[in-house]
Amino acid sequence: MPGKLKAKIVAGRHLPVMDRASDLTDAFVEVKFGNTTFKTDVYPKSLNPQWNSEWFKFEVDDKDLQDEPLQITVLDHDIYSANDAIGKVYIDIDPLLCSEAATVISGWLPIYDTIHGIRGEINVLVKVDLFNDLNRFRQSSCGVKFFCTTSIPRCYRAVMVHGFVEELVVNEDPEYQWIDRIRTPRASNEARQRLIFLMSGELQRKIGLKVLEMGGNAVVGYLQCFDLEGETGLVVRAIGTACTLEKISTLTSASTTHPSNSSPSKDMKEPIFGEEAPGNPLFSGPPTPLRVQTFSSFSPSKSYSRQSSSSDTELSLTPKTGMGSGGSAGKDAGPLKALMRQQTQSALEQREYPFFTLTSFPPGFLLHVGGVVNARSVKLLDRIHNPDEPETRDAWWEEIRQEIKCHAKALGCHAVVGYSESTSICEEVCILSASGTAVILGSRFMQDGPLDTDHRLSRQPLVFSTGAERVEGDMGSSISLGFEEVAPPGCGFCHIPYDELNIPFPAQLTNCYCCRRYKVPDVLFTTIDLPTEANITGKGCLIQARLCRTKKKAQGEGNATAISNLLPFLEYELHTQLMNKLKLRGMNALFGLRIQISVGETMLLGLASATGVYLTALPSPGGIQIAGKTPSDITYEQHISNMQKKINDTIAKNKEIYEVNPPEFVEEVIGSPIPEPRQRSRLFRSQSESSDDVSELDLSYGKKDAFVLEIDDTDAVEDIHALLTDFPTPPGFYSCNTEIMPGIQNWTSAIQMFTSVRVFRLNNANLTNQGLNKIFSELCENLLKSFYFKLRSMVPCCLCHLNFTVAIPEDELIQVAVTAVAMSFDKEQTLENGRQSGDKTLIKAITENDEQLQFSLELNAELSSPNPLSSTKGLSDVSGSHLSARDRCSSWIEQLRLKAHIIRRGSVKTTSSLEKASPLPEGRSRSLRRNRSYSGSSVAVVKMTPLSLLPGAKIIKYLGIINMFFIRETTSLREEGGVSGFLHTFIAEVFAMVRAHVAALGGNAVVSYSMKECVFMENPNKNQAQCLINVSGDAVIFVRESELEATSVQPQSATTQTSNGGEGT
Amino acid sequence: MSVELDVFVGNTTIMDKEVFQLWLNGYTVSDAVKVRIEGGIMEECEANAEVLLSDTMDQYRTFQMCERLLHHPAKLSNQLLFQIPPDRQAMLIERYYAFDDAFVREVLGKKLSKGTKKDLDDVSAKTGIMLKSCRRQFDNFKRVFKVVEELKGPLVENIQQHFLLPDQLGRDYAAIVFFASNRFETGKKKLQYLTFQDFAFCAGQLINHWTVGAVDNMMDDMDVDLDKEFLQDLKDLKILITDKDLLDQHKSLVCTALRGKTNVFNEMEANFKNLSRSLVNIAAKLINAKDVRDFFIDLVEKFIEPCRSDRWTSIDVNLYLTHYTNSAHILDTFKHHGVWTRYMGVIKSCILRIYH
């Protein structure tokens, strides 16, 4: 139960001058943990004091160890007046609580003051002696590892993926407490910083407890967010995926076995799996497990799908839907209930939400991808009366999650991956959003998965042979897909999960272009990273849809209603824009889709970002056809044909840029007339109506697909405009918002992470939607242009993980914050390495084949019998939920349904595509070229990246999660260089503090770094500004791959090592 | 419609050398943008003016934030705010402390005081170097001066250590500090033909041979001040011109050695006594601080100008000074060989450097 925290204050440096008379400082330090405070002696008259204090020991509860930060305050001793604070350092000691993470915190940490910024540095030593607590009823969850990384961390192997964990804690915001009127801004800021620190600690502890309950030992894809609700309080919420991870030691293999693991050769090569699998292109895709025939029992029945699609009514929130689905699934699984009972209670509970915050997976985890599911809800904030029981907030999220679950089911999927949640708050209105990708997960990963027990065993041998064959085929470019019942790994995930006779939304299905056996949709949208095994053609690119919509100023419920009425239109148009831009680039799939909707007083902003790729398995997208309504006018016709030409030229150019040369080229020019698109007012048709429409549609419409833009439609004009104003990326640059750019290998170790923030003021009060759109779009384009310019020295390079965050901080202000990493790559060696990796893949695919079997997943949502607990809870939630406007906009399913009015696709010729369908082995290896000129410097270099990997390096240890929250305020804005100067300094300071804390933990990099929050407020008239920033990431130790090579002697890992090394040089 | 706030912060601080130079040269943001546009960067990188402006502003802000650190270059390497690769740090420091020869010629030997700083606008107008840049350069001089003024040990090393400057730049700064602390006159019209590098060379000679540190590194004193004892001893050299015999003997020795070796032998012979008197008088007067200031003007007026009017080549000067120095050692009654060598060594190399 108890733990002993020890801290020692060594020295300070670069302290500010606190005594004007002597130009020196009499500094001393207060070390506080919980309610205990220690002080060092005063070190007189020095800017570089050497305290060299004794060890201050705090004997505390491990619960407190998790919740509380160690607080170090540096003060200037003053005989006559009160001591002046120089600044503070908060140290999160969580990394020390886990035996596998850091053991000591030691180093120079910046002393931070919310008014003055960084004021010198302090050298501290912190250690923890923890006595393990085996009490079953304990409050703490020490030892549970947290990872921001949304894949299985690189030096771990997943023994088990338990599933979704979530928690939220609520408190009053100190900024809005009565006491704030009488205290100084500094005191208020510090109270806030401290509170958020405490709340994050508490949140992590509570999530940790849940994980322990589930039997896990780690949270992967941990996403923590703040909702600064203002008057009504402060919400800190987090979601993640509970896992049981096992550290890969290079010495031992086959140390773990799992009950579900029936692989005959599992002990062959274990270590590779965890470290290499997620998101690692080296893996040229071991085969996905065979397509499980029984999956049809998951596919929704017709009646079911209808039920779900009505989910944009209030009713869908009631547990009815859940019950219904559970019931129907339960019937199928009836005989297998006995098996289920064996599962733990916690497993049952977590099945309530079969969600995963992961975005990349071990091969074979993902069987089929249905599409993006998305839910939003508009809420009116009310005061949280009892912070210990944040029922309303919990209930809100529960509704959303239920809806997501329903949507996933409607797509015939039983799980949601790449799941994330977000909010946008303006005054008292709050939009809650959740999105993810509906998928069917590999049945073999579902522990004791009752459905496939009989099939699995019989089919396993087949998988292995497939794997080998596929790779061979890949290499020789002549794939022979003659096996029965086996989906090739490069395209398997594209195959529709839903019943093709009961398509949940009108999509045009064709036979898969890779295997030609299964149906694939015409386009695929997902929120996850591109699976490593996927076959793609050419390269990918960033695709953004940007939209602004004005709205009237309103209050309370009226406002909420107005917003919820606008949301569907916004989403619909974002979708249309995405679709247009995707086609303009000649691509057919989106990965990493992230839609952000921001609400302001007089407008709504929508920004959808994704990475477009050409999936070889999917049909080639058609061109974009412009149709005029009034053909009488000659000039008008000319105008149209001009535009058409422009569009066609752009498509052709884009195909060249992104090297999209699909095997079968569908001509763009479409001769036959296109039915007039339907009115947009149809958006809210009921389901039955929509299905009627589908049947109405002319599906026999030729062989070619056309995407028609009606020029008379003002929206369409706008769309076309938006399409053509996108600035092409300059030569040598690529961009994507996924981890790694599809189609690029040969990354060098040169990376540059950056954060950029722009705030744009709209001076014209009366702007039309079009005008706003144009401004917003230009703002984003200009930002990108700036990046390309600034990073021109890194060419050829790719901006990866471009993460745009939009906000409306005030009326007439648009704020865009971007964090991304630029990674340069080697152009020349692409081909050569491609070959090399091809060879390697062969070996790998065979060896890694078994690893997937080690992976098991405790997930079985569809099969769970209706949980009485959850349903009653659901009911009470609904009745108890706040009676505010709660309209949700329709989901993507709805959007996709609507799409049918614009997209026409006939049957696609597939006969000749076979030989072309298998692309050259793209050399999916990250060829990790080490920059040999790299050298160290006096301050340890700490790399930062939003990715989960570092090119050319191997992460050997995770030191713990970095989760920091800072407030900076100034009352001398002009003197600090205006708003830009102020924010520039602050962001640089935040980076510096992150780096310093990582270095103190013994790390040399932060991976999966993200800036979750950047709230900027200014009052230039008062010469004031305030900014809040929340950042997070995983502190790691990495070693250069070439260094690793030299030391690697383990025979087990020989294959991995050599293959890495081979490409690395 | 306007961009209200625009920042870009990299984990590794991005600094463009070209923009840094423009900033150092004192260009305003808009002028710098103009220069960059003229440089053709827009065509090269498919950028537009807006992008360029944003980038330039951003860089300028970064430099301003860095400037504080550049004032104490040692801090740059152990600060945490900016992650700058070591080679970049060295570049920043070197460029920040670099100066224009035209500017340094104007302030060389002047007191680095507020008064001088006030006159910088005149210097700026005269040299065409922007006032901002002049101020930076002046402040650099002053800062280096203040730091090393109080330090013990070799001047050049002190400067290099405290300001992490490359070798040559360290020497140049040593010269500037040395000139400023001894207040050598360099601004007279007759000295205008001399470049900074001429003076820097001479300063190097003086520092290496005439200061306290030159003879004894362990001494508590510093390189900045001339060795008082030595200056005192220089007075003894007067015997070379006051003692008639010695003077004649010296002359004949030099003339014998020079005969037939130069085209200007007659002029040398005729001027020997004058020149010798000048050199020895300069030596004897150096004990007075005021005359130290006039050291260079004296050299030019009393030695270089007469030689020049007689059309000596620098080879002639070299020949003359070599024999002039060496012959003194052969003189029986001349005892001050140490002081003589120390004095003439420096004088000779200085004269040779500034004789052009």
Chai-1 contact restraints between the chains, C-beta under 6 A:
chainA,res_idxA,chainB,res_idxB,connection_type,confidence,min_distance_angstrom,max_distance_angstrom,comment,restraint_id
A,P110,B,L80,contact,1.0,0.0,6.0,A-B,restraint_1
A,P730,B,E46,contact,1.0,0.0,6.0,A-B,restraint_2
A,Q752,B,G10,contact,1.0,0.0,6.0,A-B,restraint_3
A,Q752,B,T12,contact,1.0,0.0,6.0,A-B,restraint_4
A,M753,B,N11,contact,1.0,0.0,6.0,A-B,restraint_5
A,F754,B,G10,contact,1.0,0.0,6.0,A-B,restraint_6
A,T755,B,V9,contact,1.0,0.0,6.0,A-B,restraint_7
A,S756,B,F8,contact,1.0,0.0,6.0,A-B,restraint_8
A,V757,B,V7,contact,1.0,0.0,6.0,A-B,restraint_9
A,R758,B,D6,contact,1.0,0.0,6.0,A-B,restraint_10
A,V759,B,E4,contact,1.0,0.0,6.0,A-B,restraint_11
A,V759,B,L5,contact,1.0,0.0,6.0,A-B,restraint_12
A,F760,B,V3,contact,1.0,0.0,6.0,A-B,restraint_13
A,R761,B,S2,contact,1.0,0.0,6.0,A-B,restraint_14
A,R761,B,E4,contact,1.0,0.0,6.0,A-B,restraint_15
A,N763,B,M1,contact,1.0,0.0,6.0,A-B,restraint_16
A,K785,B,V51,contact,1.0,0.0,6.0,A-B,restraint_17
A,S786,B,V51,contact,1.0,0.0,6.0,A-B,restraint_18
A,S786,B,S54,contact,1.0,0.0,6.0,A-B,restraint_19
A,F789,B,C45,contact,1.0,0.0,6.0,A-B,restraint_20
A,F789,B,A47,contact,1.0,0.0,6.0,A-B,restraint_21
A,F789,B,V51,contact,1.0,0.0,6.0,A-B,restraint_22
A,F789,B,D55,contact,1.0,0.0,6.0,A-B,restraint_23
A,K790,B,D55,contact,1.0,0.0,6.0,A-B,restraint_24
A,R792,B,C45,contact,1.0,0.0,6.0,A-B,restraint_25
A,S937,B,P86,contact,1.0,0.0,6.0,A-B,restraint_26
A,S938,B,S77,contact,1.0,0.0,6.0,A-B,restraint_27
A,S938,B,N78,contact,1.0,0.0,6.0,A-B,restraint_28
A,V939,B,N78,contact,1.0,0.0,6.0,A-B,restraint_29
A,M944,B,N11,contact,1.0,0.0,6.0,A-B,restraint_30
A,V979,B,L5,contact,1.0,0.0,6.0,A-B,restraint_31
A,S980,B,L5,contact,1.0,0.0,6.0,A-B,restraint_32
A,S980,B,D6,contact,1.0,0.0,6.0,A-B,restraint_33
A,S980,B,V7,contact,1.0,0.0,6.0,A-B,restraint_34
A,G981,B,R61,contact,1.0,0.0,6.0,A-B,restraint_35
A,L983,B,V7,contact,1.0,0.0,6.0,A-B,restraint_36
A,H984,B,V7,contact,1.0,0.0,6.0,A-B,restraint_37
A,H984,B,R61,contact,1.0,0.0,6.0,A-B,restraint_38
A,I987,B,V9,contact,1.0,0.0,6.0,A-B,restraint_39
A,A988,B,V9,contact,1.0,0.0,6.0,A-B,restraint_40
A,A988,B,L81,contact,1.0,0.0,6.0,A-B,restraint_41
A,F991,B,N11,contact,1.0,0.0,6.0,A-B,restraint_42
A,A992,B,L80,contact,1.0,0.0,6.0,A-B,restraint_43
A,A992,B,L81,contact,1.0,0.0,6.0,A-B,restraint_44
A,A996,B,L80,contact,1.0,0.0,6.0,A-B,restraint_45
